[in-house]
Amino acid sequence: MKFKNMVASVLPGIFLIGYNIGTGSITSMSKTGANYGTCMLWTLVISCLITWYLMTLFSKYTMATNETILQAAREKCHPSVPVFFLTAVTVIIIGAVMGVMGVISEVLAEWSVQILNYAIPAVIWSIVLSLLIIIFLWSGTVEVVKKVLSFFVLIMFFAFMLNLFFVFPGLKDIASGLVPRLPQNVANSDNSALLITASMVGTTVSSIVFLIRSILVQEHGWTIKDIRVQQRDAALSVLGMFLVSAALMLAAAGTLYKQGLVLNNAAEMIPLLEPMIGKNSVTVMTFGIVAAGLSSHIPNILVVPWLLCDYEQKPLVLNNRTNRILITVLTLLGTVIPIFGARPVFIMLLSQGLLAVLLPALVVLIFYLSHKIPKDAAWRPSKTDTVILSLVLMFALFMGSVGMMGFIQDLVRFI
């Protein structure tokens, strides 16, 4: 019984690992390692530390007030504030679901050519998977979804972590990567250095993760008395994010970067496991990418109805008419990139870059709300929290401006 309770207590953290480490992270970290080797490792370290701090802060706010962030913003700021976040998140999610399914279907198409010796087009994979996801979400519950996603997380974790032992770089390279600096544009890369940097931050310090974290804490009924459970859960979540993200970056640095290759297509990620298992890397890497993709794609589809229910202070019910319509529309958007032949890696990084642009607004919101908590409440932010939040805000503003400049640069080139 104790083991069962312990597993239940870390499910929110495992769920967020799956959500955060999807094809967005795979794309961002792999492309960063392929283009720049280990020199951007500092960004990942800082991003994970900030993620842990903000995840804990958002949790403490909800545990102390029993309000989610969107509910508090509606009551204590203005109804337009949560509407702004809902609109911004919806735009980002649309790009994300198209990019994720585009990457998954492109990788499966390459796998079918190399393993089955029969080319199954990406559009067929995207349609079949989208229909299966619709059936699964229409017939399932939120708890079933969480358990299935936890299984995908385990597959993804072992598929990527094993390779780290075979491509681990020298300590000198790692130490060099911890020195903060912005990279330069790389020839033949679809995305600018600015957008790649912002996408790394956006996919790790994800605004959507903090909004969902607040909802999960409320759903589990955690109070400030559960602070140790929350800290353990948040630490597990961020540690998993860091290990998988670092493994992906270092794998790309040890393979593609050494060969002077950039990463513009999803199929180019398949050789990342070749140092470990040779030609079998095609199947293992495919399973890893598909597991990571589904572990973030399904939550991406649920984010919009989930946040809408949170805004209306209702529990998420998957099988009501409104949510089924939203789920169906968002899922079918995943077939857009394969049908029209767009570049999923490019679209994915645009979406991740926009997350970095949204982050400063969310940091300002939690700064304001947390300092509005009554003095006699079970928890209030300390002076140290105020200083740290101020530093996080400066970092978020800097990365937000980097993301916006990179987004504009790449969008102009795309058009």
SEDREN-46175 format. One record per atom (N, C-alpha, C): z, x, y. Coordinates in pm, whole numbers, padded with zeros to 5 digits, always signed. Layout:
BEGIN
ZXY ...
This chain:
BEGIN
+00000+00084-00121 +00000+00000+00000 +00000+00087+00125 +00079+00196+00122 +00082+00285+00236 -00054+00349+00259 -00120+00388+00148 -00253+00450+00160 -00351+00349+00219 -00344+00225+00174 -00432+00121+00227 -00409+00100+00376 -00283+00099+00417 -00251+00083+00559 -00301+00202+00642 -00290+00323+00583 -00336+00443+00654 -00487+00437+00674 -00559+00397+00568 -00704+00385+00579 -00741+00282+00685 -00670+00169+00685 -00698+00065+00784 -00672+00114+00926 -00571+00203+00939 -00535+00250+01072 -00636+00346+01131 -00718+00411+01046 -00818+00505+01097 -00959+00447+01097 -00975+00322+01055 -01108+00260+01056 -01171+00255+01196 -01092+00225+01302 -01154+00228+01435 -01213+00364+01469 -01143+00472+01432 -01194+00605+01459 -01320+00635+01380 -01320+00599+01250 -01438+00620+01167 -01555+00539+01219 -01528+00415+01260 -01632+00329+01316 -01696+00395+01438 -01613+00454+01524 -01665+00517+01646 -01738+00648+01617 -01699+00719+01509 -01777+00836+01468 -01918+00790+01434 -01927+00684+01353 -02057+00632+01313 -02139+00585+01431 -02072+00518+01525 -02145+00470+01642 -02192+00587+01729 -02102+00680+01753 -02133+00789+01847 -02229+00891+01787 -02212+00924+01657 -02300+01022+01594 -02409+00947+01520 -02508+00908+01593 -02625+00845+01534 -02746+00932+01559 -02864+00871+01556 -02985+00949+01580 -02991+00998+01723 -02914+00935+01815 -02908+00986+01951 -02846+01124+01953 -02731+01139+01885 -02667+01269+01877 -02750+01368+01796 -02806+01320+01685 -02890+01409+01604 -03005+01463+01687 -03070+01373+01762 -03183+01413+01844 -03140+01510+01954 -03034+01473+02027 -02988+01556+02139 -02943+01693+02092 -02857+01697+01988 -02802+01825+01943 -02909+01910+01877 -02997+01848+01798 -03103+01924+01732 -03200+01980+01834 -03236+01899+01933 -03329+01946+02034 -03266+02056+02119 -03138+02043+02150 -03069+02146+02226 -03065+02278+02150 -03029+02271+02020 -03026+02392+01939 -03163+02455+01922 -03266+02369+01907 -03402+02421+01890 -03452+02487+02018 -03422+02429+02132 -03472+02482+02260 -03390+02598+02314 -03257+02592+02294 -03170+02688+02364 -03074+02764+02273 -03084+02749+02143 -02992+02818+02053 -02850+02767+02070 -02755+02856+02086 -02614+02817+02098 -02566+02812+02244 -02655+02835+02339 -02610+02854+02478 -02553+02728+02543 -02571+02611+02479 -02517+02487+02536 -02394+02438+02462 -02335+02525+02380 -02216+02485+02305 -02101+02446+02397 -02096+02507+02514 -01989+02477+02610 -01990+02331+02651 -02110+02275+02663 -02121+02135+02703 -02060+02044+02598 -02083+02075+02471 -02029+01995+02362 -01877+02002+02359 -01821+02122+02376 -01675+02139+02374 -01610+02057+02486 -01660+02073+02609 -01604+01998+02723 -01621+01848+02703 -01737+01807+02653 -01763+01664+02633 -01667+01603+02531 -01638+01677+02423 -01547+01625+02321 -01403+01616+02373 -01361+01714+02451 -01227+01709+02510 -01214+01590+02605 -01317+01568+02686 -01315+01453+02777 -01317+01322+02699 -01395+01319+02593 -01402+01199+02510 -01266+01165+02451 -01197+01267+02399 -01063+01243+02342 -00969+01190+02450 -00971+01252+02567 -00880+01210+02673 -00910+01066+02717 -01037+01035+02742 -01072+00901+02789 -01049+00795+02681 -01077+00830+02556 -01052+00736+02448 -00903+00702+02441 -00818+00803+02457 -00674+00781+02458 -00630+00700+02580 -00687+00730+02696 -00651+00660+02818 -00689+00512+02812 -00812+00484+02766 -00856+00345+02753 -00769+00271+02652 -00730+00340+02545 -00643+00279+02444 -00506+00247+02503 -00450+00343+02577 -00318+00321+02637 -00321+00203+02734 -00430+00192+02811 -00439+00080+02906 -00433-00054+02832 -00512-00065+02726 -00515-00192+02652 -00384-00215+02578 -00323-00109+02525 -00195-00126+02454 -00084-00168+02550 -00090-00120+02676 +00014-00152+02773 -00005-00290+02835 -00130-00336+02846 -00158-00462+02917 -00209-00574+02827 -00253-00538+02705 -00317-00632+02613 -00445-00690+02673 -00508-00615+02764 -00636-00655+02823 -00742-00551+02789 -00860-00597+02755 -00970-00503+02742 -01019-00467+02883 -01101-00364+02893 -01145-00317+03023 -01230-00421+03094 -01321-00487+03022 -01405-00588+03086 -01323-00708+03130 -01225-00748+03049 -01140-00860+03088 -01061-00825+03213 -01008-00703+03218 -00930-00661+03335 -01018-00651+03459 -01140-00601+03442 -01232-00588+03556 -01267-00726+03612 -01280-00823+03525 -01313-00958+03569 -01198-01020+03647 -01076-00996+03603 -00960-01059+03665 -00908-00981+03787 -00913-00848+03781 -00848-00766+03883 -00943-00701+03983 -01071-00708+03954 -01170-00654+04048 -01255-00769+04102 -01364-00797+04032 -01454-00906+04072 -01543-00936+03951 -01578-01064+03929 -01665-01097+03814 -01796-01019+03811 -01842-00972+03928 -01968-00897+03931 -01955-00758+03867 -01832-00706+03860 -01811-00571+03803 -01845-00569+03654 -01785-00657+03572 -01824-00656+03430 -01970-00696+03410 -02024-00781+03498 -02166-00817+03488 -02254-00693+03508 -02215-00607+03603 -02288-00482+03625 -02288-00397+03499 -02171-00380+03437 -02163-00298+03316 -02240-00362+03201 -02231-00494+03188 -02306-00562+03083 -02456-00542+03100 -02503-00551+03224 -02646-00534+03252 -02690-00391+03222 -02611-00294+03271 -02645-00153+03250 -02644-00119+03101 -02543-00166+03030 -02533-00138+02887 -02651-00201+02812 -02690-00322+02850 -02802-00390+02784 -02931-00309+02800 -02956-00257+02919 -03076-00174+02942 -03072-00050+02853 -02956+00015+02848 -02942+00136+02766 -02958+00103+02618 -02900-00008+02575 -02906-00047+02434 -03050-00078+02393 -03127-00141+02480 -03267-00171+02447 -03343-00042+02418 -03322+00059+02504 -03385+00188+02478 -03334+00252+02351 -03204+00236+02326 -03142+00298+02209 -03193+00238+02078 -03199+00102+02070 -03243+00041+01944 -03390+00073+01916 -03471+00083+02020 -03610+00121+01999 -03620+00266+01954 -03543+00354+02018 -03547+00495+01983 -03492+00522+01845 -03379+00460+01810 -03315+00484+01680 -03407+00442+01566 -03458+00319+01572 -03545+00274+01464 -03676+00353+01461 -03721+00397+01579 -03841+00480+01583 -03819+00611+01508 -03702+00673+01529 -03670+00799+01461 -03656+00776+01311 -03581+00672+01272 -03560+00644+01129 -03693+00622+01058 -03777+00536+01114 -03904+00501+01049 -03999+00620+01045 -03998+00705+01150 -04084+00823+01151 -04041+00922+01044 -03910+00941+01028 -03858+01031+00925 -03890+00977+00786 -03873+00848+00763 -03903+00788+00633 -04052+00795+00602 -04136+00782+00704 -04280+00795+00682 -04314+00936+00636 -04252+01038+00699 -04274+01177+00657 -04220+01201+00517 -04104+01143+00486 -04046+01155+00353 -04139+01097+00246 -04199+00982+00274 -04289+00920+00177 -04411+01006+00149 -04459+01077+00251 -04576+01165+00233 -04539+01284+00144 -04422+01344+00171 -04385+01467+00102 -04326+01445-00037 -04256+01335-00054 -04188+01311-00182 -04265+01213-00271 -04314+01105-00213 -04385+01004-00291 -04534+01031-00302 -04581+01126-00219 -04725+01156-00212 -04807+01033-00178 -04743+00942-00105 -04811+00820-00062 -04760+00785+00076 -04848+00777+00172 -04808+00756+00310 -04773+00609+00336 -04643+00582+00355 -04599+00449+00397 -04580+00456+00548 -04661+00386+00626 -04657+00399+00772 -04520+00365+00830 -04489+00430+00944 -04361+00406+01011 -04342+00260+01047 -04451+00192+01083 -04439+00051+01123 -04391-00035+01007 -04433-00003+00885 -04388-00079+00767 -04240-00057+00744 -04196+00070+00753 -04054+00100+00737 -03971+00025+00841 -04017+00025+00965 -03939-00039+01072 -03928-00190+01051 -04035-00252+01007 -04033-00398+00985 -03941-00433+00868 -03955-00360+00757 -03873-00388+00638 -03724-00367+00669 -03691-00254+00732 -03551-00226+00765 -03496-00328+00864 -03575-00367+00961 -03530-00465+01060 -03499-00599+00995 -03584-00641+00902 -03559-00767+00833 -03431-00759+00748 -03411-00646+00680 -03290-00629+00599 -03165-00630+00687 -03173-00567+00804 -03058-00564+00896 -03027-00705+00947 -03130-00783+00980 -03109-00921+01025 -03038-01002+00917 -03085-00990+00793 -03023-01064+00683 -02878-01022+00665 -02854-00890+00671 -02718-00838+00654 -02624-00889+00763 -02668-00883+00889 -02580-00924+01000 -02565-01075+01006 -02667-01150+00968 -02655-01296+00967 -02554-01343+00862 -02547-01270+00751 -02464-01317+00640 -02328-01249+00633 -02307-01141+00713 -02184-01064+00704 -02082-01101+00810 -01970-01031+00803 -01865-01044+00904 -01845-00908+00970 -01770-00906+01079 -01746-00780+01149 -01674-00680+01058 -01577-00727+00979 -01502-00637+00891 -01591-00576+00784 -01682-00656+00729 -01777-00604+00629 -01866-00499+00692 -01911-00524+00814 -01996-00428+00886 -01923-00296+00903 -01796-00301+00942 -01718-00178+00962 -01707-00097+00833 -01685-00164+00721 -01670-00094+00594 -01802-00031+00550 -01912-00103+00568 -02044-00049+00532 -02077+00072+00619 -02045+00063+00748 -02073+00174+00838 -01988+00296+00803 -01866+00275+00757 -01781+00386+00715 -01846+00462+00599 -01911+00389+00509 -01982+00452+00398 -02097+00538+00450 -02173+00487+00545 -02282+00564+00605 -02230+00690+00674 -02114+00679+00739 -02055+00794+00807 -02025+00906+00708 -01969+00871+00591 -01938+00973+00491 -02064+01043+00442 -02170+00967+00416 -02298+01027+00374 -02347+01124+00480 -02349+01078+00605 -02396+01160+00716 -02313+01287+00728 -02181+01273+00721 -02091+01387+00742 -02118+01497+00641 -02124+01461+00513 -02143+01563+00409 -02284+01620+00411 -02383+01537+00447 -02521+01586+00451 -02539+01695+00555 -02469+01682+00669 -02486+01778+00778 -02386+01893+00774 -02263+01866+00731 -02160+01969+00736 -02184+02081+00635 -02237+02049+00518 -02261+02152+00417 -02355+02259+00469 -02453+02218+00547 -02551+02313+00597 -02491+02415+00693 -02380+02380+00757 -02319+02470+00856 -02281+02604+00793 -02242+02603+00665 -02201+02727+00599 -02318+02822+00575 -02440+02769+00578 -02558+02851+00550 -02626+02900+00677 -02601+02836+00790 -02669+02876+00914 -02568+02911+01023 -02445+02940+00983 -02341+02970+01083 -02378+03096+01159 -02388+03088+01292 -02429+03204+01370 -02314+03304+01386 -02345+03420+01445 -02243+03520+01468 -02145+03477+01575 -02026+03536+01571 -01923+03503+01671 -01971+03537+01812 -02055+03639+01824 -02107+03677+01955 -02192+03565+02013 -02275+03504+01930 -02360+03393+01976 -02275+03273+02016 -02170+03247+01938 -02082+03133+01970 -02009+03159+02100 -01956+03281+02117 -01886+03315+02241 -01978+03303+02361 -02102+03345+02345 -02200+03335+02454 -02227+03189+02489 -02226+03104+02386 -02253+02962+02409 -02141+02889+02480 -02023+02950+02488 -01909+02888+02556 -01904+02918+02705 -01999+03000+02754 -02008+03032+02896 -02091+02924+02966 -02032+02847+03061 -02106+02738+03125 -02227+02786+03205 -02342+02724+03179 -02463+02749+03255 -02564+02640+03222 -02652+02611+03317 -02757+02513+03294 -02882+02584+03244 -02948+02529+03143 -03066+02595+03087 -03190+02571+03173 -03295+02647+03142 -03423+02631+03209 -03517+02548+03121 -03619+02490+03183 -03717+02414+03107 -03788+02505+03006 -03819+02448+02890 -03886+02522+02784 -04029+02471+02771 -04123+02562+02759 -04264+02524+02745 -04284+02439+02620 -04371+02340+02631 -04409+02251+02520 -04302+02149+02483 -04191+02145+02558 -04088+02045+02531 -04118+01918+02608 -04107+01802+02541 -04134+01673+02606 -04032+01641+02713 -03910+01690+02696 -03801+01655+02787 -03758+01776+02869 -03716+01748+02994 -03671+01854+03082 -03533+01902+03041 -03497+02024+03086 -03365+02081+03056 -03254+01994+03114 -03279+01935+03232 -03177+01851+03295 -03146+01729+03209 -03251+01663+03157 -03228+01543+03078 -03164+01577+02944 -03203+01688+02884 -03143+01729+02757 -02993+01753+02775 -02957+01822+02884 -02815+01848+02913 -02739+01717+02933 -02796+01627+03013 -02731+01499+03039 -02722+01415+02912 -02824+01423+02827 -02823+01344+02704 -02713+01391+02609 -02685+01523+02608 -02574+01574+02528 -02442+01514+02573 -02422+01511+02705 -02300+01453+02759 -02297+01302+02736 -02411+01237+02761 -02418+01092+02747 -02392+01043+02606 -02443+01118+02508 -02425+01074+02370 -02286+01105+02316 -02215+01201+02378 -02079+01236+02335 -01974+01162+02416 -01981+01174+02550 -01889+01101+02637 -01955+00967+02669 -01963+00883+02569 -02039+00758+02579 -01956+00647+02643 -02006+00594+02752 -01938+00483+02820 -01919+00364+02726 -02018+00339+02642 -02011+00225+02551 -01898+00243+02450 -01876+00366+02405 -01767+00394+02311 -01632+00354+02369 -01610+00383+02497 -01481+00352+02558 -01463+00201+02575 -01570+00131+02607 -01561-00015+02617 -01529-00076+02480 -01595-00026+02376 -01569-00077+02241 -01429-00038+02194 -01387+00084+02230 -01254+00130+02190 -01147+00034+02241 -01163-00009+02364 -01068-00103+02424 -01063-00233+02343 -01180-00280+02300 -01186-00404+02220 -01121-00383+02084 -01149-00270+02019 -01093-00243+01887 -00941-00235+01891 -00887-00173+01995 -00742-00162+02009 -00680-00301+02021 -00742-00388+02101 -00690-00525+02116 -00702-00601+01984 -00815-00587+01914 -00834-00658+01789 -00733-00616+01683 -00694-00488+01683 -00596-00440+01585 -00453-00471+01627 -00435-00527+01746 -00302-00565+01791 -00210-00448+01821 -00269-00331+01850 -00187-00214+01882 -00117-00232+02015 +00011-00191+02019 +00087-00188+02143 +00124-00042+02171 +00196-00021+02279 +00233+00115+02315 +00322+00179+02208 +00383+00097+02123 +00464+00150+02013 +00378+00218+01907 +00249+00185+01908 +00156+00242+01809 +00084+00364+01863 +00143+00431+01959 +00077+00542+02026 +00043+00654+01929 +00130+00680+01831 +00102+00788+01735 -00017+00752+01646 -00024+00627+01607 -00139+00583+01525 -00267+00597+01605 -00261+00560+01732 -00378+00572+01817 -00419+00717+01836 -00321+00804+01859 -00352+00946+01879 -00416+01007+01756 -00364+00973+01639 -00422+01024+01514 -00564+00972+01495 -00583+00845+01524 -00715+00784+01509 -00815+00845+01606 -00774+00863+01732 -00863+00921+01833 -00896+01066+01799 -00795+01142+01752 -00817+01282+01716 -00915+01293+01600 -00901+01206+01500 -00992+01204+01386 -01134+01174+01432 -01147+01076+01519 -01278+01034+01567 -01348+01148+01641 -01277+01211+01735 -01339+01316+01817 -01364+01441+01734 -01274+01474+01642 -01296+01590+01556 -01423+01571+01472 -01439+01452+01417 -01561+01424+01340 -01685+01435+01426 -01679+01381+01549 -01792+01391+01641 -01828+01537+01668 -01724+01619+01694 -01749+01759+01728 -01809+01835+01610 -01751+01819+01490 -01797+01894+01374 -01942+01863+01340 -01977+01733+01338 -02114+01697+01304 -02210+01741+01413 -02173+01721+01539 -02261+01760+01650 -02283+01911+01653 -02175+01987+01634 -02187+02133+01632 -02271+02180+01515 -02252+02117+01399 -02331+02153+01281 -02480+02132+01306 -02514+02022+01370 -02654+01993+01401 -02712+02095+01498 -02636+02124+01604 -02685+02220+01704 -02703+02359+01642 -02604+02403+01563 -02611+02535+01503 -02720+02543+01397 -02743+02433+01325 -02851+02432+01225 -02986+02448+01293 -03005+02377+01403 -03131+02389+01477 -03145+02528+01539 -03032+02583+01587 -03035+02717+01646 -03070+02822+01540 -03023+02801+01416 -03047+02898+01309 -03181+02883+01242 -03253+02773+01269 -03383+02752+01205 -03495+02743+01308 -03502+02631+01380 -03612+02607+01472 -03613+02707+01588 -03494+02736+01645 -03488+02827+01760 -03533+02967+01721 -03490+03014+01604 -03530+03147+01559 -03680+03157+01535 -03742+03042+01501 -03886+03041+01478 -03966+03013+01605 -03893+02992+01716 -03961+02966+01842 -04023+02827+01850 -03964+02730+01777 -04017+02594+01772 -03935+02501+01860 -04000+02409+01931 -03929+02305+02002 -03932+02179+01916 -03854+02078+01954 -03844+01957+01873 -03887+01838+01958 -04004+01785+01928 -04055+01669+02001 -04071+01547+01911 -04083+01570+01778 -04103+01461+01684 -03986+01456+01586 -03953+01335+01543 -03838+01318+01453 -03858+01393+01323 -03981+01399+01272 -04007+01465+01144 -03976+01613+01150 -03973+01671+01271 -03946+01814+01285 -03799+01846+01259 -03713+01744+01247 -03572+01770+01216 -03550+01794+01067 -03645+01756+00984 -03627+01767+00840 -03602+01910+00793 -03670+02014+00847 -03646+02151+00798 -03508+02207+00830 -03423+02134+00903 -03294+02190+00942 -03206+02226+00823 -03225+02159+00708 -03143+02188+00591 -03211+02282+00492 -03330+02330+00527 -03405+02413+00433 -03332+02542+00394 -03253+02606+00484 -03182+02727+00442 -03086+02703+00327 -03040+02578+00313 -02940+02549+00210 -03003+02511+00078 -03101+02423+00078 -03152+02367-00048 -03303+02366-00058 -03368+02446+00024 -03513+02458+00014 -03586+02326+00033 -03680+02300-00055 -03765+02182-00040 -03688+02051-00058 -03575+02059-00128 -03493+01938-00143 -03435+01892-00009 -03448+01977+00093 -03396+01940+00225 -03465+01817+00279 -03588+01792+00236 -03662+01675+00283 -03584+01548+00252 -03540+01536+00125 -03467+01415+00085 -03327+01411+00144 -03254+01524+00137 -03116+01525+00188 -03112+01499+00338 -03199+01567+00414 -03202+01547+00558 -03245+01405+00593 -03339+01352+00515 -03382+01214+00538 -03266+01117+00520 -03190+01134+00409 -03074+01047+00387 -02971+01063+00499 -02950+01188+00543 -02855+01212+00652 -02897+01143+00780 -03025+01157+00815 -03076+01096+00939 -03074+00943+00929 -03114+00889+00813 -03114+00743+00796 -02971+00689+00801 -02878+00758+00734 -02737+00714+00736 -02682+00719+00878 -02710+00829+00949 -02663+00840+01087 -02729+00735+01175 -02858+00712+01150 -02929+00612+01231 -02873+00472+01212 -02853+00433+01086 -02801+00299+01059 -02657+00284+01107 -02578+00393+01100 -02439+00385+01143 -02426+00367+01294 -02532+00397+01368 -02530+00371+01513 -02620+00255+01551 -02728+00234+01473 -02823+00127+01506 -02759-00011+01492 -02684-00031+01383 -02621-00162+01363 -02517-00191+01471 -02426-00095+01504 -02336-00121+01617 -02409-00140+01749 -02521-00067+01770 -02600-00087+01892 -02645-00231+01905 -02689-00287+01793 -02735-00426+01794 -02619-00520+01826 -02499-00484+01781 -02382-00570+01801 -02317-00554+01939 -02348-00443+02009 -02279-00413+02134 -02293-00525+02236 -02416-00572+02259 -02439-00674+02363 -02365-00804+02331 -02383-00863+02210 -02302-00984+02181 -02153-00957+02179 -02113-00839+02137 -01970-00803+02132 -01911-00801+02272 -01980-00734+02366 -01930-00726+02503 -01936-00862+02573 -02037-00943+02542 -02045-01078+02599 -01927-01162+02552 -01893-01154+02423 -01777-01226+02371 -01648-01175+02436 -01641-01044+02455 -01523-00986+02520 -01511-01037+02663 -01623-01042+02735 -01624-01093+02873 -01575-01237+02879 -01615-01315+02778 -01575-01457+02772 -01441-01476+02701 -01378-01363+02660 -01249-01364+02590 -01254-01447+02463 -01359-01423+02385 -01377-01489+02257 -01394-01383+02148 -01354-01411+02025 -01377-01316+01915 -01525-01312+01879 -01570-01198+01830 -01710-01186+01789 -01732-01256+01656 -01819-01355+01655 -01857-01427+01533 -02008-01407+01515 -02045-01343+01406 -02184-01304+01388 -02277-01422+01359 -02224-01526+01295 -02314-01630+01246 -02325-01753+01336 -02282-01742+01464 -02310-01855+01552 -02450-01841+01611 -02501-01949+01669 -02643-01954+01708 -02678-01850+01814 -02595-01838+01918 -02625-01745+02028 -02630-01601+01979 -02530-01563+01901 -02526-01425+01852 -02638-01396+01753 -02675-01495+01673 -02787-01473+01580 -02917-01451+01656 -02936-01523+01765 -03057-01504+01846 -03057-01364+01908 -02943-01324+01967 -02933-01191+02027 -02956-01081+01923 -02892-01096+01807 -02906-00997+01700 -03052-00985+01655 -03118-01100+01641 -03258-01100+01596 -03349-01033+01698 -03333-01069+01825 -03418-01011+01930 -03398-00860+01940 -03272-00816+01943 -03243-00674+01955 -03292-00596+01834 -03279-00656+01715 -03325-00588+01594 -03477-00572+01594 -03548-00678+01631 -03694-00674+01631 -03749-00578+01738 -03670-00553+01842 -03713-00454+01942 -03729-00316+01879 -03660-00293+01767 -03671-00166+01699 -03809-00138+01644 -03892-00241+01631 -04027-00221+01578 -04128-00185+01687 -04085-00186+01813 -04179-00166+01925 -04242-00027+01921 -04160+00077+01906 -04213+00214+01909 -04309+00241+01794 -04274+00206+01667 -04372+00227+01560 -04501+00147+01579 -04491+00025+01630 -04611-00057+01648 -04704+00004+01752 -04648+00048+01864 -04731+00100+01973 -04748+00252+01970 -04685+00318+01873 -04705+00461+01857 -04644+00547+01967 -04535+00501+02026 -04468+00580+02131 -04385+00691+02066 -04328+00779+02151 -04252+00893+02101 -04103+00859+02099 -04044+00841+01980 -03904+00797+01973 -03805+00899+02026 -03831+01030+02006 -03739+01133+02055 -03732+01128+02207 -03848+01110+02271 -03854+01103+02418 -03776+00983+02468 -03800+00865+02408 -03732+00741+02449 -03582+00752+02424 -03544+00813+02310 -03403+00826+02276 -03328+00909+02380 -03388+01021+02421 -03321+01107+02518 -03313+01041+02656 -03411+00962+02692 -03402+00885+02817 -03281+00793+02814 -03263+00723+02702 -03150+00631+02687 -03017+00705+02695 -03007+00820+02625 -02883+00897+02625 -02854+00953+02764 -02959+00993+02837 -02941+01044+02972 -02886+00938+03066 -02929+00813+03048 -02879+00704+03132 -02731+00677+03108 -02682+00706+02986 -02539+00691+02960 -02457+00783+03049 -02509+00904+03074 -02439+00998+03162 -02438+00947+03305 -02541+00871+03344 -02547+00814+03478 -02444+00703+03494 -02419+00626+03386 -02324+00515+03390 -02179+00563+03388 -02155+00680+03330 -02018+00729+03309 -01932+00733+03436 -01982+00785+03550 -01895+00791+03669 -01841+00655+03711 -01923+00551+03701 -01878+00416+03739 -01764+00370+03650 -01772+00401+03520 -01666+00359+03429 -01538+00439+03453 -01550+00567+03487 -01432+00649+03517 -01362+00595+03642 -01440+00558+03743 -01382+00499+03865 -01309+00370+03830 -01368+00289+03742 -01305+00162+03703 -01171+00183+03634 -01165+00274+03535 -01039+00295+03464 -00937+00361+03556 -00982+00443+03650 -00891+00504+03748 -00823+00394+03830 -00903+00300+03877 -00850+00191+03960 -00758+00100+03879 -00804+00057+03762 -00726-00038+03682 -00594+00021+03634 -00599+00147+03588 -00477+00208+03535 -00371+00228+03643 -00417+00251+03766 -00320+00270+03875 -00274+00136+03936 -00328+00025+03885 -00282-00108+03925 -00176-00163+03829 -00148-00090+03722 -00047-00135+03627 +00090-00136+03694 +00169-00243+03677 +00302-00251+03741 +00392-00134+03700 +00482-00096+03788 +00571+00018+03764 +00666-00005+03647 +00697-00132+03618 +00790-00159+03509 +00719-00180+03375 +00588-00150+03368 +00513-00167+03244 +00551-00059+03143 +00513-00080+03019 +00549+00014+02912 +00480+00149+02930 +00369+00150+03003 +00298+00276+03029 +00226+00267+03163 +00228+00376+03236 +00149+00393+03358 +00097+00535+03359 -00018+00560+03423 -00070+00697+03430 +00024+00787+03509 +00043+00908+03460 +00129+01005+03528 +00049+01079+03635 +00118+01166+03708 +00048+01248+03807 -00052+01341+03738 -00017+01386+03620 -00109+01471+03543 -00235+01393+03508 -00217+01266+03468 -00333+01181+03439 -00422+01167+03562 -00361+01151+03677 -00438+01137+03801 -00523+01261+03828 -00462+01378+03808 -00535+01504+03830 -00649+01517+03729 -00619+01491+03602 -00722+01505+03498 -00835+01406+03521 -00801+01281+03555 -00905+01181+03581 -00993+01222+03699 -00932+01283+03799 -01009+01329+03915 -01109+01438+03873 -01063+01531+03788 -01152+01636+03738 -01262+01578+03650 -01226+01481+03566 -01326+01414+03482 -01430+01343+03567 -01384+01280+03674 -01476+01210+03764 -01575+01308+03828 -01526+01424+03871 -01616+01524+03930 -01720+01571+03829 -01675+01594+03706 -01767+01633+03599 -01869+01522+03572 -01820+01397+03567 -01908+01283+03541 -02011+01266+03652 -01968+01283+03777 -02061+01272+03891 -02168+01380+03884 -02125+01503+03850 -02221+01613+03840 -02323+01585+03729 -02274+01547+03610 -02365+01521+03499 -02447+01395+03522 -02391+01298+03594 -02467+01178+03628 -02586+01212+03718 -02563+01301+03816 -02673+01342+03904 -02776+01424+03828 -02729+01509+03736 -02820+01587+03651 -02905+01492+03566 -02839+01390+03508 -02911+01293+03425 -03013+01214+03504 -02978+01174+03626 -03072+01096+03707 -03193+01181+03746 -03169+01307+03785 -03282+01394+03820 -03372+01418+03699 -03309+01442+03583 -03389+01463+03462 -03464+01338+03421 -03400+01221+03435 -03464+01094+03401 -03587+01071+03487 -03574+01096+03618 -03687+01077+03709 -03799+01175+03677 -03764+01301+03652 -03865+01402+03618 -03945+01362+03494 -03872+01323+03388 -03941+01290+03263 -04018+01160+03273 -03964+01064+03348 -04033+00936+03363 -04164+00954+03438 -04162+01038+03542 -04284+01065+03619 -04389+01131+03529 -04345+01226+03448 -04438+01293+03357 -04493+01197+03252 -04406+01106+03205 -04446+01010+03104 -04551+00913+03158 -04528+00867+03283 -04620+00773+03347 -04752+00841+03381 
